[in-house]
Amino acid sequence: MLIPINGFLSRHEVRQFRDHLDVAEWQDGQATAGALARSVKNNQQLADGVEPALSLAHHILRHLDRHPVFISAALPGRIHPPRFNRYRDGGQYGTHVDSALMRPPGVDAIMRSDLSATLFLSEADEYEGGELEIEGAFGVQSVKMAAGDMVLYSSSSLHRVLPVTQGARVAAFFWVQSVVAKESERLLLFDLDQAIQGLRAQVVADDAHLLKLATVYHNLLRHCAAP
């Protein structure tokens, strides 16, 4: 599963983010890496729960809460608050898989990571290298998007960030626990919902066929959603 979401943040929002991030105090990213990932992680991160990471993360969460494509694709139950990283001077993150279970900061409950997300905050021409490579059933997919664009992908996928040889790659990243645990079921629901949204622009709201499809969607979601 790999779903791009273009234009998640506007150019103006990206500029505001970068005004804060470019003067922020960055720390060694290994502090948040798991035991296996620590040996292949070479980047910088902002500390959790302090400015500017706190307010920027809240801004992203407010967007997620009302973004129709994200909601359709992720069917979010819980979202780990976004974090921020920077790669430069050869920084990279070798092949790894994200932890299956996570404890968000300030929360007692443990969440399951179903989906991972990267929100790009540097333009693609600001840096060389830094591609996000995701391994899947159809091979390796390379992702390098414009600033403000986001990609969703399965947390169970092996993935990596290639070395940044020039410039700096700045991004936000977070994880989602979906109300639908099975990826195959989420994809079916996403495709069905997107088809319904496309039909809504072509027919009247009380069209019998549209209403039937909406009923099928919600009953399928009811069936697939975790108790």
Buried (B, 14 or more C-beta within 10 A) or exposed (E): BBBEBEEBBEEEBBEBBBEBBEEBEBEEBBEBBEEEBEEBBBBBBBBBEEEBBBEBBEBBEEBBEEBEBBEBBBBBBBBBBBBBBBBBEEBBBBEBBBBEEBEBEEEEEEBBBBBBBBBBBBBBEBBBBBBBBBBBEEEEBEBBBBBBBBBBBBBBBEBBBBBBBEBBBBBBBBBBBBBBBEBEBBBBBBEBBBEBEEBBEEEEEEBEEBEEBBEEBEEBBEEBBEE
